[in-house]
Amino acid sequence: MFNSLIIIDNDYLKDSVDLVEVANQLAGTEESVVSGLGINLVDKEITGFDSLICVDLPDLQLKDSRVLTDIIQQVQQTYEFDSIIVLATDFGRMVAPRVAMRLKVGLVADITAIDTHQKERRLIRPAFSGNMLASIVCDSTPIMASVHPNVFHFQGTKQPTVSQFAINQLKPSSIEVLAITQEAGNQDIREAEVIVAAGAGYHADIADLNGIATKLKGAVAVSKPLVEQQRAPREIQVGQSGKTVSPHLYIALGIYGSMQHVEGLKNVKDIISVNTDEGAPLNYLANLVVIGDAVEFINKLTARLQEGT
Ligand SMILES: Cc1cc2nc3c(=O)[nH]c(=O)nc-3n(C[C@H](O)[C@H](O)[C@H](O)COP(=O)(O)OP(=O)(O)OC[C@H]3O[C@@H](n4cnc5c(N)ncnc54)[C@H](O)[C@@H]3O)c2cc1C
């Protein structure tokens, strides 16, 4: 029997459930038993786990990674899980290394695959700027891994058994959340069925793409250089250090197709690549390649779509 603990992120419930697939693959040929740790979990109807360990502390400062680390440590000391899996959101990336340090174990961050065909459990992740894949064998227990949302998928209907976990003496949080703001109207690119993505070869204002994205009922995304040039916010970056997306259609405008970018494309059905360079690597992944200027392509496509209305 291989027991895994998944740290449920209340802001990413579906993505947290997807981590059950990671736990099941890690279990290999052993029976997989998966528990979710839910802290002040609103939706206790969550399915897919064998059990839900609930901590209800309404006054808790949930976004304090030190407080969450204390809780995970206490849960691990009680249950002794074989693996702990964390969602690699910005917050999860703060929590996972702290927990690993506290438990004195290794952490494999941002895994993209698992290989249990050998006797060992190998966690696979991109290395050396994504130019190769590293297979990492963990010789400490629990095995700790963080996983980007949207990399693994799981649909479970299993009703978990729910138990309360009593926490002993938590250090008070030193963080006070003064306000939470969210930009209105921006669709999460991970949910989008159509993505119009601009790369460094798209030489116009990114906001100009909103119209066509709306028309196609999709969202706008970008490659990393545009974020670095402050032409677009980081929330819409696709790739290794951005988000993983799975749209039906990905329209890539002036995107070269580096490994770090392509790593953010999982289960994309169709890719249209618009590039002045016929030899750009993304063209080899695309179903349709347009050789030409990306802005000109968008202007023509917009005009054509307007004709159709
Ligand atoms: C640790 C690490 C993490 C990284 N994470 C990410 C990540 O999450 N996401 C990411 O995107 N990158 C990431 N990168 C960067 C990545 O290596 C590439 O540098 C980046 O993806 C390149 O972006 P690009 O294709 O838009 O730009 P470029 O490589 O500059 O390519 C521009 C493309 O546009 C074409 N072009 C030029 N003019 C036109 C035109 N007028 N019309 C049409 N096409 C044109 C060019 O032929 C070229 O193919 C990461 C790198 C590292 C080291």
The ligand as a MOL file (V3000), in Angstrom:
LIG
                    3D

  0  0  0     0  0            999 V3000
M  V30 BEGIN CTAB
M  V30 COUNTS 53 58 0 0 0
M  V30 BEGIN ATOM
M  V30 1 C 14.4910 28.6340 -16.7980 0
M  V30 2 C 13.7760 29.1960 -17.9900 0
M  V30 3 C 12.4010 29.2330 -17.9750 0
M  V30 4 C 11.7190 29.7490 -19.0780 0
M  V30 5 N 10.3600 29.7700 -19.0500 0
M  V30 6 C 9.6930 30.1980 -20.1370 0
M  V30 7 C 8.2650 30.1860 -20.1570 0
M  V30 8 O 7.5880 29.8340 -19.1780 0
M  V30 9 N 7.6430 30.5990 -21.2690 0
M  V30 10 C 8.3210 31.0360 -22.3940 0
M  V30 11 O 7.6670 31.4020 -23.3790 0
M  V30 12 N 9.6620 31.0600 -22.3840 0
M  V30 13 C 10.3630 30.6760 -21.2930 0
M  V30 14 N 11.7110 30.7530 -21.2850 0
M  V30 15 C 12.3800 31.4580 -22.4080 0
M  V30 16 C 12.5560 30.5890 -23.6410 0
M  V30 17 O 13.7860 29.9120 -23.5640 0
M  V30 18 C 12.5750 31.4670 -24.9080 0
M  V30 19 O 13.5650 32.4420 -24.7690 0
M  V30 20 C 11.2320 32.1400 -25.1670 0
M  V30 21 O 10.1880 31.1980 -25.1500 0
M  V30 22 C 11.2740 32.8130 -26.5360 0
M  V30 23 O 10.0740 33.4900 -26.7460 0
M  V30 24 P 9.5880 33.8140 -28.1900 0
M  V30 25 O 9.4670 32.5770 -29.0030 0
M  V30 26 O 8.3750 34.6720 -28.0650 0
M  V30 27 O 10.7580 34.7730 -28.7600 0
M  V30 28 P 11.9330 34.5080 -29.7650 0
M  V30 29 O 12.7300 33.3350 -29.4150 0
M  V30 30 O 12.6300 35.8140 -29.8980 0
M  V30 31 O 11.2080 34.1550 -31.1420 0
M  V30 32 C 10.4510 35.0820 -31.8650 0
M  V30 33 C 9.8910 34.3710 -33.0670 0
M  V30 34 O 9.1160 35.2870 -33.8100 0
M  V30 35 C 9.4280 35.1630 -35.1910 0
M  V30 36 N 9.1600 36.4560 -35.8020 0
M  V30 37 C 9.9490 37.5730 -35.8120 0
M  V30 38 N 9.3100 38.5840 -36.4380 0
M  V30 39 C 8.0970 38.1030 -36.7950 0
M  V30 40 C 6.9830 38.6760 -37.4430 0
M  V30 41 N 6.9780 39.9590 -37.8480 0
M  V30 42 N 5.8860 37.9050 -37.6330 0
M  V30 43 C 5.8720 36.5880 -37.2490 0
M  V30 44 N 6.9180 36.0070 -36.6550 0
M  V30 45 C 8.0030 36.7510 -36.4130 0
M  V30 46 C 10.8750 34.7360 -35.2220 0
M  V30 47 O 11.1580 34.0630 -36.4440 0
M  V30 48 C 10.9580 33.8200 -34.0210 0
M  V30 49 O 10.6310 32.4910 -34.3780 0
M  V30 50 C 12.4200 30.2510 -20.2070 0
M  V30 51 C 13.8110 30.1890 -20.2080 0
M  V30 52 C 14.4840 29.6840 -19.1220 0
M  V30 53 C 15.9730 29.6430 -19.1570 0
M  V30 END ATOM
M  V30 BEGIN BOND
M  V30 1 1 1 2
M  V30 2 1 2 3
M  V30 3 2 2 52
M  V30 4 2 3 4
M  V30 5 1 4 5
M  V30 6 1 4 50
M  V30 7 2 5 6
M  V30 8 1 6 7
M  V30 9 1 6 13
M  V30 10 2 7 8
M  V30 11 1 7 9
M  V30 12 1 9 10
M  V30 13 2 10 11
M  V30 14 1 10 12
M  V30 15 2 12 13
M  V30 16 1 13 14
M  V30 17 1 14 15
M  V30 18 1 14 50
M  V30 19 1 15 16
M  V30 20 1 16 17
M  V30 21 1 16 18
M  V30 22 1 18 19
M  V30 23 1 18 20
M  V30 24 1 20 21
M  V30 25 1 20 22
M  V30 26 1 22 23
M  V30 27 1 23 24
M  V30 28 2 24 25
M  V30 29 1 24 26
M  V30 30 1 24 27
M  V30 31 1 27 28
M  V30 32 2 28 29
M  V30 33 1 28 30
M  V30 34 1 28 31
M  V30 35 1 31 32
M  V30 36 1 32 33
M  V30 37 1 33 34
M  V30 38 1 33 48
M  V30 39 1 34 35
M  V30 40 1 35 36
M  V30 41 1 35 46
M  V30 42 1 36 37
M  V30 43 1 36 45
M  V30 44 2 37 38
M  V30 45 1 38 39
M  V30 46 1 39 40
M  V30 47 2 39 45
M  V30 48 1 40 41
M  V30 49 2 40 42
M  V30 50 1 42 43
M  V30 51 2 43 44
M  V30 52 1 44 45
M  V30 53 1 46 47
M  V30 54 1 46 48
M  V30 55 1 48 49
M  V30 56 2 50 51
M  V30 57 1 51 52
M  V30 58 1 52 53
M  V30 END BOND
M  V30 END CTAB
M  END
